[in-house]
Amino acid sequence: LVVNARQSVSTTGYGPGGDTAGSVIQSAGDQVIDVQGNNIASNLDIDAGVVDNSRAIIAMNAAGQDQTILVQNGNLTLDGGTALDTQALIESANTQNIGTAATSAIDGYVAVRGGSGDSADAIIRSEAEQSLLIAGNDRLMGGTPFTDAALGLYGGSEDVTDGGDAIITQTNGTARQTIDVTTGNLELIGGTGLDAVAAIRAAGDNEAVGEEAQRILVQSGDLIVRADQDAGGLNNTGSFAEILASNTDNASQLIDVDGDVEVSGGDDQGEYARVTAAGTAVGVLTQDMNAEGSMTVTGGVGADAYARVETLTTDAASNQQLVVQNTLTPMAAAGLTVQGAADSANTGNEAGIVSAATGSDAQ
């Protein structure tokens, strides 16, 4: 699909038997979506409907095929519907590229916003290698929940049984995930209700030295991963926040942010916050984090609402490095804060910076 002007997509009857209504671009083979613009601001905007189970979806469903999405002079937005059980999804059964170095980054911003009701998730997901390249020449502004965001995922929902997740994930154990935002913030904000998770996850391994299993770059902006923090009375247990490279083999994680880093669990028990690399990288740091500004990792309230920056494998090669320059707000009280739940009546709410490595390589 190649479009030279503004593209609006609206379809109904998605799903077996037409049991779900929404707006969908979907393929069972290779899929390339290229909104070129030709010097005219041209967006790709997919909005779900106003009935239950309305979803906004871009999907490629065939294993062994690829999906590429380009918006060369505009923004990419997906909005879940305004009824119950409404999601916004970009997903591929194989490799997925949202913006490409060879052709073009997404020129403006990418916004994926869940709707209302149970499971009003905002998700970008690939079952193989995944690359997101966002220029941020236009950004989401206007305050809560987004402030100067170039790539934003926002869980929806006002339902108490299953809140809206905000997740970027790659699930293949032999592939990589790269997220590169040139200008503006990278934000993942969970919705309201139970299990409103905010997460960036990669399951892959390193393809070579310098090709980390997960690479997150924010070149001029902040990185915010924040679970449901609705303190207005909804029970939001299970709303944790994490940045995770889960592969236990030769896998490393690089996080480099020219701004502030925030990873925050919700405001209830068990709502932890963590930045975790589970692998054993050969020749490189298993976890390498750099923040030009400050870095905060904050757990929730009560039992198991811990805050951790950690490597997990007990091997001499499982090491990590944290560099917090705190040069953006030099009068700030703290450059690096790792804060578990302040609740002495419960356990499992510790705070820590932990390397599981043994031997002289532990840092």
C-alpha positions as CSV (number, residue, x, y, z in Angstrom):
1,L,0.0,0.0,0.0
2,V,1.7,3.2,-1.2
3,V,-0.1,6.5,-0.6
4,N,0.9,10.0,-1.7
5,A,-1.5,11.9,0.4
6,R,-3.5,11.7,3.7
7,Q,-4.6,8.1,4.3
8,S,-7.6,7.3,6.4
9,V,-8.7,3.7,7.0
10,S,-12.0,2.5,8.3
11,T,-13.3,-1.0,8.1
12,T,-15.9,-3.1,10.0
13,G,-16.5,-6.7,10.7
14,Y,-12.9,-7.7,11.6
15,G,-12.6,-11.1,13.1
16,P,-14.2,-14.6,12.5
17,G,-17.8,-14.2,11.6
18,G,-17.6,-10.4,11.8
19,D,-17.8,-10.6,15.6
20,T,-15.5,-7.6,16.1
21,A,-15.8,-4.2,14.6
22,G,-12.9,-1.9,14.0
23,S,-10.4,-0.4,11.6
24,V,-7.9,-2.8,10.2
25,I,-5.0,-3.1,7.8
26,Q,-4.1,-6.8,7.6
27,S,-2.1,-9.2,5.5
28,A,-1.4,-12.9,5.3
29,G,1.9,-12.2,3.4
30,D,4.6,-9.5,3.2
31,Q,3.0,-6.2,4.0
32,V,4.5,-2.7,3.2
33,I,2.6,0.4,4.1
34,D,4.2,3.6,2.8
35,V,2.5,6.9,3.3
36,Q,4.9,9.2,1.3
37,G,3.3,12.6,1.5
38,N,5.5,14.2,-1.3
39,N,6.1,17.4,0.7
40,I,2.5,17.4,2.0
41,A,1.8,16.5,5.7
42,S,0.2,13.1,5.4
43,N,-0.7,10.9,8.3
44,L,-1.8,7.4,8.8
45,D,-4.6,7.4,11.3
46,I,-6.6,4.3,12.3
47,D,-9.5,4.7,14.6
48,A,-11.7,1.9,16.0
49,G,-15.4,2.1,16.3
50,V,-18.1,2.9,18.9
51,V,-19.3,-0.7,19.7
52,D,-17.9,-3.3,22.0
53,N,-14.7,-5.1,20.9
54,S,-13.7,-2.4,18.4
55,R,-10.0,-2.5,17.6
56,A,-7.5,-0.5,15.6
57,I,-5.1,-2.9,14.1
58,I,-2.2,-3.1,11.7
59,A,-1.2,-6.8,11.4
60,M,0.8,-9.3,9.3
61,N,-0.2,-12.8,10.3
62,A,2.0,-15.1,8.3
63,A,5.2,-16.7,9.7
64,G,8.2,-16.1,7.5
65,Q,6.8,-12.9,6.1
66,D,7.6,-9.3,7.0
67,Q,5.8,-6.1,7.8
68,T,7.2,-2.5,7.1
69,I,5.3,0.6,8.1
70,L,6.5,4.0,6.8
71,V,5.0,7.5,7.2
72,Q,7.5,9.8,5.5
73,N,5.9,13.1,6.2
74,G,3.5,12.8,9.0
75,N,2.4,10.8,12.0
76,L,1.1,7.3,12.7
77,T,-1.8,6.9,15.2
78,L,-4.0,4.0,16.3
79,D,-6.8,4.6,18.7
80,G,-9.0,1.9,20.3
81,G,-12.7,2.4,20.3
82,T,-14.9,4.2,22.8
83,A,-16.9,1.2,24.0
84,L,-15.8,-1.9,26.0
85,D,-12.8,-4.2,25.1
86,T,-11.2,-1.9,22.6
87,Q,-7.5,-2.2,21.7
88,A,-4.9,-0.6,19.5
89,L,-2.3,-3.1,18.1
90,I,0.6,-3.2,15.7
91,E,1.7,-6.7,15.3
92,S,3.7,-9.1,13.1
93,A,4.1,-12.9,13.0
94,N,7.6,-12.3,11.8
95,T,10.0,-9.3,11.3
96,Q,8.5,-5.9,11.8
97,N,10.0,-2.5,10.9
98,I,8.2,0.7,11.9
99,G,10.3,3.2,10.0
100,T,13.6,2.0,8.4
101,A,17.1,3.4,8.2
102,A,17.3,2.5,4.5
103,T,14.1,4.4,3.5
104,S,12.8,6.7,6.2
105,A,12.1,7.0,9.9
106,I,8.6,7.7,10.9
107,D,8.8,11.5,10.3
108,G,6.6,12.7,13.2
109,Y,5.2,10.7,16.1
110,V,3.7,7.3,16.7
111,A,0.8,7.1,19.1
112,V,-0.9,3.8,20.1
113,R,-3.8,4.3,22.5
114,G,-6.1,1.7,24.0
115,G,-9.8,2.5,24.3
116,S,-12.2,1.6,27.2
117,G,-13.2,-1.4,29.2
118,D,-11.4,-4.7,29.9
119,S,-8.1,-5.3,28.1
120,A,-8.0,-1.9,26.4
121,D,-4.4,-2.5,25.5
122,A,-1.9,-0.5,23.4
123,I,0.7,-3.0,22.0
124,I,3.4,-3.1,19.5
125,R,4.5,-6.8,19.1
126,S,6.7,-8.9,16.8
127,E,7.4,-12.6,16.8
128,A,10.8,-12.0,15.2
129,E,13.2,-9.1,14.8
130,Q,11.7,-5.7,15.5
131,S,12.9,-2.2,14.7
132,L,11.3,1.1,15.5
133,L,12.9,4.2,14.1
134,I,11.1,7.5,15.0
135,A,12.3,10.9,14.0
136,G,10.0,12.9,16.1
137,N,9.8,16.0,13.9
138,D,6.3,16.4,15.2
139,R,5.4,15.3,18.7
140,L,2.4,14.7,21.0
141,M,2.0,17.6,23.2
142,G,-0.6,18.9,25.7
143,G,0.2,17.4,29.1
144,T,-1.1,14.2,30.8
145,P,-0.4,11.6,29.8
146,F,1.8,12.7,27.0
147,T,4.3,15.5,27.1
148,D,6.5,16.0,24.0
149,A,6.3,12.3,23.0
150,A,7.6,11.0,19.7
151,L,6.7,7.3,20.5
152,G,3.9,6.9,23.0
153,L,1.8,3.8,24.0
154,Y,-1.1,4.5,26.4
155,G,-3.2,1.8,27.9
156,G,-6.9,2.7,28.1
157,S,-9.7,1.3,30.3
158,E,-11.8,2.6,33.2
159,D,-12.7,-1.0,34.1
160,V,-11.5,-2.5,37.4
161,T,-11.0,-6.1,36.2
162,D,-8.3,-5.8,33.5
163,G,-6.7,-2.5,32.9
164,G,-5.1,-1.4,29.7
165,D,-1.5,-2.5,29.1
166,A,1.1,-0.4,27.3
167,I,3.7,-2.8,25.9
168,I,6.4,-3.0,23.2
169,T,7.6,-6.6,22.9
170,Q,9.6,-8.9,20.7
171,T,9.1,-12.7,21.5
172,N,11.6,-14.5,19.3
173,G,14.7,-16.0,21.1
174,T,17.0,-15.5,18.2
175,A,16.1,-12.0,17.0
176,R,16.8,-8.4,18.2
177,Q,14.7,-5.4,19.2
178,T,15.9,-1.9,18.4
179,I,14.0,1.3,19.4
180,D,15.6,4.5,18.2
181,V,13.8,7.9,18.9
182,T,15.7,10.9,17.5
183,T,13.8,13.8,19.1
184,G,11.1,13.6,21.8
185,N,10.2,11.2,24.6
186,L,9.6,7.5,24.5
187,E,6.6,6.9,26.8
188,L,4.7,3.8,27.8
189,I,1.9,4.6,30.3
190,G,-0.4,1.9,31.7
191,G,-4.2,2.5,31.9
192,T,-6.4,2.2,34.9
193,G,-7.6,-1.0,36.7
194,L,-6.1,-4.3,37.5
195,D,-2.9,-5.4,35.7
196,A,-2.3,-2.2,33.8
197,V,1.2,-3.0,32.9
198,A,3.8,-0.8,31.2
199,A,6.7,-2.7,29.6
200,I,9.5,-2.9,27.0
201,R,10.5,-6.6,26.5
202,A,12.8,-8.5,24.2
203,A,13.4,-12.3,24.2
204,G,16.2,-12.4,21.7
205,D,19.9,-12.7,21.8
206,N,22.9,-10.8,20.5
207,E,23.6,-11.3,16.8
208,A,27.2,-9.9,17.1
209,V,29.3,-7.7,19.4
210,G,27.6,-4.3,19.2
211,E,24.3,-5.8,18.2
212,E,22.5,-6.1,21.5
213,A,19.4,-8.3,22.0
214,Q,17.7,-5.1,23.1
215,R,18.8,-1.6,22.2
216,I,16.8,1.5,23.4
217,L,18.1,4.9,22.2
218,V,16.4,8.2,23.1
219,Q,18.6,10.8,21.5
220,S,17.0,14.0,22.7
221,G,14.2,13.3,25.2
222,D,13.1,11.2,28.2
223,L,12.3,7.5,28.6
224,I,9.2,6.9,30.7
225,V,7.8,3.5,31.6
226,R,5.0,4.0,34.1
227,A,2.3,1.5,35.2
228,D,-1.2,2.4,36.3
229,Q,-0.9,5.1,39.0
230,D,-4.5,5.9,39.5
231,A,-4.9,6.7,43.1
232,G,-8.5,7.5,42.8
233,G,-9.8,4.3,44.3
234,L,-9.7,1.7,41.5
235,N,-8.0,-1.6,42.6
236,N,-5.0,-1.7,40.3
237,T,-3.0,-4.7,41.8
238,G,-0.6,-6.2,39.2
239,S,0.3,-2.9,37.5
240,F,4.1,-3.3,37.3
241,A,6.6,-1.6,35.1
242,E,9.7,-3.2,33.5
243,I,12.4,-3.0,30.9
244,L,13.4,-6.6,30.3
245,A,15.8,-8.5,28.2
246,S,14.7,-12.0,29.1
247,N,17.0,-14.3,27.2
248,T,19.4,-16.2,29.5
249,D,22.0,-17.0,26.8
250,N,24.3,-14.6,24.9
251,A,22.1,-11.5,25.3
252,S,22.7,-7.9,26.4
253,Q,20.7,-4.8,26.9
254,L,21.7,-1.2,26.0
255,I,19.7,1.8,27.2
256,D,21.1,5.2,26.3
257,V,18.9,8.3,27.0
258,D,19.9,11.9,26.4
259,G,17.4,12.9,29.1
260,D,15.7,11.4,32.2
261,V,14.8,7.8,32.8
262,E,11.7,6.9,34.8
263,V,10.5,3.3,35.5
264,S,7.5,3.4,38.0
265,G,5.3,0.6,39.3
266,G,1.7,1.3,40.2
267,D,0.4,2.4,43.6
268,D,-0.7,-0.9,45.0
269,Q,0.9,-4.1,46.4
270,G,3.1,-6.3,44.2
271,E,3.5,-3.4,41.7
272,Y,7.2,-3.6,41.2
273,A,9.5,-1.6,38.9
274,R,12.6,-3.2,37.4
275,V,15.2,-2.9,34.7
276,T,16.5,-6.4,34.1
277,A,18.9,-8.3,31.8
278,A,18.8,-12.0,32.2
279,G,21.6,-13.0,29.8
280,T,25.3,-13.6,29.8
281,A,26.9,-11.4,27.2
282,V,30.3,-12.3,25.9
283,G,32.7,-9.4,25.3
284,V,30.2,-6.7,26.3
285,L,28.3,-5.6,29.3
286,T,25.1,-7.6,29.9
287,Q,23.4,-4.4,30.9
288,D,24.6,-0.9,30.0
289,M,22.5,2.1,31.0
290,N,23.3,5.8,30.5
291,A,21.1,8.7,31.4
292,E,22.2,12.3,30.5
293,G,19.7,13.5,33.2
294,S,18.4,11.6,36.2
295,M,17.3,8.0,36.6
296,T,14.5,6.9,38.9
297,V,13.2,3.3,39.5
298,T,10.2,3.3,41.9
299,G,8.1,0.4,43.2
300,G,4.5,0.6,44.4
301,V,3.0,0.0,47.8
302,G,3.0,-3.0,50.1
303,A,4.4,-6.5,49.7
304,D,6.6,-7.3,46.7
305,A,6.5,-3.8,45.3
306,Y,10.3,-3.8,44.9
307,A,12.5,-1.6,42.7
308,R,15.5,-3.2,41.1
309,V,18.2,-2.6,38.4
310,E,19.7,-6.0,37.9
311,T,21.4,-8.7,36.0
312,L,20.3,-12.3,36.8
313,T,22.8,-14.9,35.6
314,T,25.4,-15.9,38.1
315,D,28.3,-15.8,35.7
316,A,31.4,-13.7,35.5
317,A,30.2,-12.3,32.2
318,S,26.9,-11.1,33.6
319,N,27.8,-7.6,34.5
320,Q,26.2,-4.2,34.3
321,Q,27.1,-0.5,34.2
322,L,25.0,2.5,35.2
323,V,26.1,6.0,34.2
324,V,23.9,8.8,35.5
325,Q,25.3,12.2,34.5
326,N,22.5,14.4,35.9
327,T,23.7,17.3,33.8
328,L,20.2,18.5,32.7
329,T,19.0,19.5,36.1
330,P,22.2,20.0,38.1
331,M,20.4,21.4,41.2
332,A,18.3,18.2,41.5
333,A,18.6,16.5,44.9
334,A,19.4,13.1,43.4
335,G,20.7,11.8,40.1
336,L,20.0,8.1,40.7
337,T,17.0,6.9,42.8
338,V,16.0,3.3,43.3
339,Q,13.0,3.3,45.7
340,G,11.1,0.2,46.9
341,A,7.8,0.4,48.7
342,A,8.0,2.3,52.1
343,D,6.1,-0.3,54.0
344,S,7.8,-2.1,56.9
345,A,4.8,-4.4,57.6
346,N,5.3,-6.4,54.4
347,T,8.2,-8.2,52.7
348,G,9.6,-8.2,49.2
349,N,9.6,-4.5,48.8
350,E,13.3,-4.0,48.7
351,A,15.3,-1.6,46.5
352,G,18.6,-2.6,44.9
353,I,21.1,-2.3,42.2
354,V,22.3,-5.9,41.8
355,S,24.8,-7.7,39.5
356,A,24.5,-11.5,39.8
357,A,28.0,-11.8,38.3
358,T,30.8,-13.5,40.2
359,G,34.5,-12.9,39.9
360,S,36.6,-10.0,38.8
361,D,34.2,-8.9,36.0
362,A,31.3,-8.0,38.4
363,Q,30.5,-4.3,38.5
